[in-house]
Amino acid sequence: MIIDDREPPPSKSQRKREALGLQSLADELIRLSPSQLESVPLDDALRDGVVSGRSLTRGAYRRQVRFLGRLLGDTDSAPIRRAVDAFHGASHEDKARIKRLERWRDRLMEEGDRAVAELLEEFPDADAQQLRQLLRNARKEREAGRPPRNLRLLFRFLREL
């Protein structure tokens, strides 16, 4: 009796999802500015296809996107995806960092001095006086119902840490 250890081939639905993902990547590549496109690691055929796709009309554009999707399927598209995501600021590390900063900002607004002490302990180089002033002004704005200008400044302060 022979046991087959190979994985079964991907289903038709899985192949379609992958093809649509590659077409979506091709569409994003076409929409990049020329300066952004220069920093994306593409071979010559892909680069030429992306550049020519910019001047096409609807039907021809869709055909070009499908063609570029097939070309992307023949290459390693992971570095290309990372480069495109970097332009959109969509990397997972960036999103996690922003969420962490938002949590700090919310804690500072809610907990006050205890959160300030923890923040200064974690970031000893932070300007404590500026932090407290931004926090005080942000609370006053919130109580007065004014736009959150100082809250944004507080977030920017945290981001620079």
Residue pairs with C-beta under 8 A, 6 or more apart in sequence:
10 18
18 73
19 69
19 73
20 69
22 69
22 70
22 72
22 73
22 77
23 65
23 66
23 68
23 69
25 69
25 72
25 77
25 80
25 81
25 84
26 50
26 53
26 64
26 65
26 68
26 69
26 71
26 72
27 65
28 84
29 37
29 40
29 42
29 46
29 50
29 68
29 80
29 84
30 50
30 53
30 54
30 61
30 64
30 65
30 68
32 40
32 50
32 84
32 87
36 87
37 47
37 50
37 51
39 83
40 80
40 83
40 84
41 79
41 80
41 83
42 50
42 80
43 75
45 71
46 68
46 71
46 72
46 75
49 64
49 67
49 68
49 71
50 68
52 64
53 61
53 64
53 65
53 68
56 64
72 80
82 91
85 91
101 155
101 158
101 159
102 155
104 115
104 119
104 158
105 151
105 154
105 155
105 158
107 115
108 115
108 116
108 119
108 131
108 135
108 154
109 135
109 138
109 139
109 142
109 151
112 135
116 128
116 131
116 132
116 135
119 126
119 131
120 126
120 128
120 131
123 161
125 161
126 161
130 157
131 154
131 157
134 150
134 153
134 154
134 157
135 154
137 150
137 153
138 148
138 150
138 151
138 153
138 154
140 150
141 147
141 148
141 149
141 150
141 151
142 148
142 151
